[in-house]
Amino acid sequence: MVWSASSRSGVSVRPTTTAQVLRGWDARRWAVAAAVAVGYGAVVGLATVIIPNPVFARDVPVVAWNYPVLVLTALVVGLLAASYVRPLGSAGPAPGGAAARRASRAGTAGGVLAWFAVGCPVCNKIALLALGYSGALTWFAPVQPLLAVLALALTGWALVVRLRGEIACPVPAVVARG
């Protein structure tokens, strides 16, 4: 939906909150959000063996906080991806700028950090090479909850920046001339 919602007086109104932006999304954007959330959750969940599967193995059992971190990150990543989908009937360039580029980088970093946060500490080849098996358990495993918080903060911040961009600079609707 392009921001043509009307108030009771029939005057076109623009969103003023991120919740209003989300309520204004069309079905296509919600479909993208759902598909990306499920895809991200499946890829990260299967690769980190939070979702048990015969392809990958995990040496250290899944910790209880891994599940909500995976679900929350997948939801935010899905919403963030859908914020890049142009609304139907919109024209003109998508809003951008330095803040949008920073948000894009933060969202990517958050998605990658979440992967490291919920993964097996000794299955992470980088941690294993840098710290060894006992070092990964002693030093990297205790840091993983902090990585999870940082991942959620980065992806959440990126989403808020993207949604605020739709408030400050909504994509104009195509106007038919006739």
N, C-alpha and C positions, 0 to 999 in steps of 0.2 A: 504494500500500500504506500503510495506517495502521499505526503502529508496534505490531504485534502479533507481531513475529517472536519466536520462542522460542529459548531456549538449549537445551542438551542436557538440562537439568533440567526443561524444560517451563515455566519461568518467563518471563514476557514481559520483553523487554529493550528499552531505548531506545537510539537511536544516540548515540555519543559522539564521532564524528568526521564531518567533512563527507563523506568517502568512504562512510561507512556510510549517511549520509542519501541520497546519490546511488544507492547500491545498493538502497535501499528504495523508490525511485520506481517507480510503476506504468507500464505501457506508454503510457498516455495522456499522462503528463507527458513521457516521452521523445519521443513523437510531436510534442508541442508544441515541445519543445526543437529537434528536427530541422527542423520546418517554419519556425520563426522564424529559425533559423540560416541555412537556405537562402534564405528570403525577404530577410533583412537583407543577406546576401552578394550576392544578385542585384541588389537595389535599389542598394546602394552601388557594387557592382562595375560595373553598367551605367552609372550616372550619372557615375561618375568615369572611365569607359572603361578600367578595369582588365580588364573583360570587353569585348573589342572588339564594337562594334555600329554600325549605320548611323544611329542616332538622335542620339547625342552625339559630340562631337569633343573632342580633347585636343591642346593646343598643345605641351606638354612631355611627352616620353616617360615611360612608367611606369618607376619605379625598382624595382630588385629587391626591396627590403624591403617594398614596397607589398603584395605577394601574401601573405606570412605575416601581416602586420598585419591585412589584411582577413579572412583565414581565422580567425585566433585571436580577433579581435573578434567575428566572426559566431558562433563557437562559444560564447563567454562570454555574449554577448547572448541566444543561444538558451537556454542553461541558466538565465540570469537570468529570462527570461520564463517559463520552465517552473516556476520556484520560486514564481510567483504563482498557479499552478494548484492548486486545492484537491484533496487526495487523494480518491479514491473512498471513500465510506463515512465521510467525516469530518463532524463537526458542530461547531457553535459558531463564534464569530467567528475570522477569520484573525488570527494574531499581528501586532501592529503596534507603534506607538510611535514615539518620536523617531528611534531608530536605523533603523527600517524606512523612515521618510520620507527620512532622509539617504541611505540606500542607494538608494532609488528615484531621487532626484535625481542621485546620483553615477552610476548606471547610464545614465540618460538623457544626462547630460553626456558620459560616456565614449563612448556611441554616436555623438553628434554630433561630438565631437572626432575620432573615428576617420575620419569622413567628410572633415573638413578635412585630416586628416593624409595620407590617401591620394589626395586630389584633386589635380588640376592646379593649381599655384600661381597661374598667370595666368588660369585659368578661374574662380577664386573671385572673385566680383564684389565681395565685401567687401574682400578684400586688394587687388584691382585698383583700386577706388575710393579706398581709403585710401593706397596706396603707389605706384600707377601700375604699368605693365608691368615696368620695370626694377627698381623697388622690391620688387615681389612676388617676382621672381627672386632679388634680392640679399638681402632681409630675411625674407620669408615662407618661401621654399623651404628654407633651412637650419633653420628652426624646426619644420618638419613632422615630422622624426623624434622630436623631443621631444614634440610633440602626440600622436604614436602611442604613445609610452611612457606618457604621462599618460592617454590613453584606455584603454589596457589595464590600467593600475593602478586607475583609477576603476571600470571594469566588473568587474574581478577582485575589488576590495574589496567592491563591492556584492553580488556573488555570495556571497562568504564570509560577509558579514553575514546575508544571507538564509538560507543553509544553517545557520549557527550558531543562527539563530532557530528553526529546526526542531529543533535539538538541545535548546535551552533551554526551548522552549515548543511541543512537538509538538501538532498538532491532534488533539483526542480523537476516538475512534471512536464511531459511533452504537451505542448499546446497545439491543437489542430487549428490550422488557419483555413478559412474557407470562404 
